[in-house]
Amino acid sequence: MNATNLIQGPVIEVMITLDANQEPKVTYLQDGEVCTGNVVVTCGEDITYRLVNSAGYAFMGAGFLTPYDNIIEAVQVSEDGQELVLVDEDNVAGTTKFQLIFTNTTNSLLLLSPDPQVVNKDVKPPKY
């Protein structure tokens, strides 16, 4: 799935659970600790979101509020839908907001995550 030459950046685990009212809750974990799902980038890297303990769910993609801001260059989803990679070449400074989009085996409706952010800092000119 990962066809870029960028380094592996952070891996954020995503867990979907149902509360007592059968409403889904999305939790982000990094290094075993609950986090916001936000990422700060200082060099080009692949940012990976990985589903864990979320049977019946799969990544479909990511939706961006500002898809043409050039902060994220591409989104890749693994064949089994359990990993989603944001390709960030870190060519543009700024922040982009997005929501992860999930399918489920219960019905044909899609689930949207709370909106994590990617922040590009210390952008260096591209090497040619």
C-alpha positions, 0 to 999 in steps of 0.5 A, a space after each residue: 500500500 505505501 508507495 512513497 519514499 517518505 519516512 514512516 511518521 506517527 502511527 495513530 491507533 483508532 478504536 471504535 466502540 459503542 456506548 450504552 445507546 449504541 452510538 459509536 465513539 472513536 478513540 485515538 491512541 498513540 503509544 498506548 495513550 489516549 490522544 487527539 489524533 492530531 499530528 505535527 509534521 516537521 519533515 515529509 512523512 507517512 502518517 498512519 491511522 490503524 484500526 484496532 479492536 474495531 470488528 465490523 469497521 473499515 476505513 473508506 477514506 478521509 474527507 478534508 475541509 480544505 482539500 486543495 491546501 496541499 498539506 496532504 498530498 494523498 490518502 491511501 487505504 489498505 486492501 483490508 481497510 484496516 489502515 489509512 495513510 496520509 502522505 505529507 511531503 511537508 511542502 506547505 506550512 499550515 494546518 488541515 482538518 479532516 475526518 476519517 470515514 468508516 464503513 461498517 458491516 451493520 448497514 450501508 451508512 458511513 461513520 465520520 470521526 472527530 476531526 483530527 488535524 495535521 500541522 506542517 511546521 518548519 517547511 524547507 524548500 524542496 530538494 531537486 
